[in-house]
Amino acid sequence: MLAMAAGRLPRLPARTAASPAPERGGRPAANGAGKTAGKPAPRSAAAKSAVLRPIVPGATVTARALIAVIAIMTFLAGITIGAVSAVSNVASEWTSDIARETTIEIKPGDGLDIPAALAKVVAVAKGTPGVTDARALDERETAALLEPWLGSGLDIANLPVPRLVVVSLGPEADAQTLATLRASLAEQVPSASLDDHRQWAERLSSTARTAMAIGLSVLALVAAATVLCVTVATRAAVDAARAVVEVLHFVGARDSFIVGEFQRHFLTVGLKGAAIGGGAAMALFFLGATLPSWVELDRSVDTLVGALSIDARGYGGILGVAVLVALVTTLTSRATVYRTLRGIS
């Protein structure tokens, strides 16, 4: 009974025709077999393997398939967390850059001296509290900005192209700084207009929030799919070991003992699958971050790959997702076994 309670089912050796039967009164047979009647018969290798067979076999097709499914789910969840982290970092950097700089545009007009207007705007901007620097873009820099749309080799001297002044703001700059600068420009250079990039900052924040919502939705779908797969696999494992479970119930084994056997098995499965999937996701982002350093890429591809690199928080998020998937696998199997045992009882 102790062997049964430990999760093993011993097999009793069957009596063969050559086994001598004891005489009436308990005396051993007289043919010399009595010398070994008190010794247990040696067990075969098959009997020993049957005694040591666990309740939930580990190396099965179902277990390997579940490990593969959990690895795929963890990989998808890790990619999602990494992408959300990368988008959030890029949006934060761009928003910070936008907040530290603002642009003053001077529109050309009849009789307007553009060089003088640029010099006046630079002087007004530098004299505003909270502004650390102001610089007018020359004709070459302005032509480079227009090159993607108008092509190269432009002579903007004869074109009515607005001229720009880039203003750098200090850490103490606030909304009052921009209001003061806007009022000074309206008074001294009426043809100049201040663009504080507020619209672009709002769009970036909206994009980051949308990416976060999509990431959370994908994580919820991955978690639901993982729960369903583990539930089906756990019920199949319980059905496969139903005879063993019923015998353990019969000899008085507690439900907690049986649940513990299944829980340890699925914890191992969950950890293996989560480690494989999480490691693959980390390796993918690490490869993307180091690829530009040893492979020459197109400028646009390099920019895209660099934007998708993640920091330590991103890798920590992937690790946390892997641990969460393993935990979900364990808790789901535990709850499923408890429900199944109540049905058997």
Phi, psi and omega in degrees: 000327177293325178294323177293317181295336178275005176091018181237148179243101178287148175257130179279130180294132181281146179284130179264171182290334182277354181283127181285140178272142180291147177287164178297135182097357175090006180281145179287162179293154187272001183273016179092352180287346181293340179294332182248011183293330183275355181262139177291144178291139179297139181272147178282171178296324179295321179293320179296318179294328178291323180294323185269007181289126180285168179294315181246102179299140183273315185271074178237164178298321180297317180295317180294320178295320179293323176299318179296318180296315180296322178297317179295315180298317179294322178298314179297317179295321178294319177298320180295313180297317179296318179295318178297319178296319180295315179297319179296319179295316180296316179297321179294318179295315180295319178296321178294319178296319180296321181291335181273349181227153174218163186235138175248127182252133177247114181273134180291147179210171180295127177074009181272126176275102185298310179303318180293321179295321177298316180296321179294319180295318179298318180294318179296318182294315181294335179275000180271129178299136181099349179263127181266333181198156176213134185216132178272134177285130180281182184294325180294317179293323178293319178296324178294326177293327182270353185300320179300335183258323186252356179088177183268169178076026181281144171248095187279359181295329181257012180248145179281069183260129176298149177252148188242147172235122180267125184247125177263132182255145178276171181295338180273356181292143180218193180297328179294326177299313179293323179295319178296317180295319179296318179294321179294321179293319180296330181277320188259328179228085184298335182280355181264144178227142183262130176244112182268007176061024181297323181296318179292322178297320178295322178294319178296318178296321178294320178297318179296319179294321178296317178298321178297317179295318178296318179298316179295324178295317179296319178298321178296319178295318178297316179298317180296317179296321178296316179299317180296315180296316181293322178299313180297316180295322179293316178297322177295320179293320179294319179295322179294328180255025185299319181298318179296316181297319180295321177295318178297322174298320183295322182275000174098017178292141180285154177298326181297325178293313180296316179298321179298321178298312179294322183294320178296320179297311183285336172295316177298316178299315181296319180294320179296311180296317180294322179295318180294310181295314179296319178297321178295319179295315177299318180297323180295314179291324178294320177296319178295326180286327183264349183301315182297341183282337181232005174225129179281122183242162173297153185299317180293320178293320178299318179296318180294315180295319178295327179291335182269004176287147183241161180259193182298326178295324177295316177295322176296324177295319178296318178297319178296323177295320179298316178296320179296319179296317178298320179294317178298320178299314182294311182294324179294316178296322179297311181295322180294318180294319178299316179296320180293321179294324177296325177292322178292319180297000000 
